């Protein structure tokens, strides 16, 4: 999971990372929970997309 986060960070522009960080810091506990769920869903779909791309190349 940490590796996927690291890979995602490479594709994410610094400004977006900064904005997400500010949003995360200013959000409430419930909002953090929702944000983390959305973020993990996005990472999973992104990884599935990447793996399907790499599979289609072979």
Residue, then its C-alpha position, 0 to 999 in steps of 0.5 A: x500500500x505504501x508503494x502504491x502511494x509512493x507511485x501515485x505521488x509521482x503522478x500527482x502535481x505538487x499543487x494538488x498534493x498541497x491542496x489535498x494536504x490542506x483539505x485533509x488538515x482542515x477537515x473533521x474526523x468524519x470528512x477524513x474518513x470519507x476522504x481516505x475512502x475516496x482516496x483509497x478507491x481512486x488508488x485501487x482503480x488507478x492501479x487496476x488501470x495501470x495493470x490492465x495497460x501493462x497486460x495489454x502490452x504483452 
